[in-house]
Amino acid sequence: MLSKDNLQKGDRVAFSLANGETITGTYSHHAPNQKAYIKGDNGISYERVYSKISKIGNAKTDFEVSGETISPNGMMITAPQTSEFDINQRFDFLQQLVRMVINKTSVSMIITGEGGLGKTFTVKREIRRKRLEQHEDFVYIKGFSTAKGLYRTMFENNGKLLVFDDCDEILKNDIALNLLKGALDSYDERTIHWISQAMIDDGLPQSFEFTGRIIFISNKAQSSLDQALLSRSMCIDLTMSREDKLKRMRFIVSNSKEFMPHVTEEVKSECFDLIEENLESIRELSLRSLEKVVKVRLGEITDIADEDEDTEGKVTTDWKTLATYLLIN
């Protein structure tokens, strides 16, 4: 069993999340709470008990061959897939596919990949560009939904565009999945059923023809989703390496007028440079991180008078120091 005594900074390790996804990363240090502090390859930092992690070797090349399955210390791990398409090109694909669903060319699409780098923003932007009215043309659902809630939502908003954001429960619930398979099928008539007296009691029909469209936005890995649902939808995977994330953030800072439009490109670039400088220690690499740094930069106030002191006191805070603290803690 691993412990702090047989791990060194820089060792490659792996562990599993609750949803079964395998995370690989680099061991950083022994945390004060007696757990291992790990910098994940996905840009997120984790703390895990030593008994739940496995050492995967010292060679950095272990995970550099895309698609290969290796078995370090008995643990089978599949190396992360790399896309032949540039991350900014994939976001361009996302934009085009969302338009296809809005224009009713396609019935549904599934967008997967880590949060905080523009999936939801891109979908909402295309909806705004088409001037769709919320509740009239589309409904945005974020958070938790039961299978029955899904059925009611589809019935009460039939014919509209439904956007499910981070509603991962319906993507792993068998009843919800069966409803979606019927609603998103390729047939001209997409009739779904829920044969239950409870439906009648709740004022819902036991079946109806679904004529709407659905967009799913999920942080789950695409490989963990139901294959039958994937086959019925336009799918785009925006999983990114750390290099992809930096490239995407740099592109947004230089090209997007909609990202923090009240802030100059010069300020955003200055904040992005600070993130790059602290890349090895940063806790979360995303646009949310950049937003935090920008807010610190804009809110820079160095002199604070302490009214409780007989003499005027001043606290001098350098914005870069404060922003760095937020990034790495």
Secondary structure as GFF3:
##gff-version 3
##sequence-region A 1 329
A	DSSP	three_ten_helix	4	6	.	.	.	ID=ss1
A	DSSP	beta_strand	12	16	.	.	.	ID=ss2
A	DSSP	beta_strand	22	30	.	.	.	ID=ss3
A	DSSP	beta_strand	36	40	.	.	.	ID=ss4
A	DSSP	beta_strand	45	48	.	.	.	ID=ss5
A	DSSP	three_ten_helix	50	52	.	.	.	ID=ss6
A	DSSP	beta_strand	54	55	.	.	.	ID=ss7
A	DSSP	three_ten_helix	60	63	.	.	.	ID=ss8
A	DSSP	beta_strand	69	70	.	.	.	ID=ss9
A	DSSP	three_ten_helix	72	74	.	.	.	ID=ss10
A	DSSP	beta_strand	77	78	.	.	.	ID=ss11
A	DSSP	alpha_helix	87	102	.	.	.	ID=ss12
A	DSSP	beta_strand	108	112	.	.	.	ID=ss13
A	DSSP	alpha_helix	119	129	.	.	.	ID=ss14
A	DSSP	beta_strand	138	142	.	.	.	ID=ss15
A	DSSP	alpha_helix	147	156	.	.	.	ID=ss16
A	DSSP	beta_strand	161	165	.	.	.	ID=ss17
A	DSSP	three_ten_helix	168	171	.	.	.	ID=ss18
A	DSSP	alpha_helix	174	183	.	.	.	ID=ss19
A	DSSP	beta_strand	191	193	.	.	.	ID=ss20
A	DSSP	alpha_helix	197	201	.	.	.	ID=ss21
A	DSSP	beta_strand	207	209	.	.	.	ID=ss22
A	DSSP	beta_strand	213	218	.	.	.	ID=ss23
A	DSSP	three_ten_helix	222	224	.	.	.	ID=ss24
A	DSSP	alpha_helix	227	231	.	.	.	ID=ss25
A	DSSP	beta_strand	234	237	.	.	.	ID=ss26
A	DSSP	alpha_helix	242	255	.	.	.	ID=ss27
A	DSSP	alpha_helix	265	277	.	.	.	ID=ss28
A	DSSP	alpha_helix	287	298	.	.	.	ID=ss29
A	DSSP	alpha_helix	319	328	.	.	.	ID=ss30
###
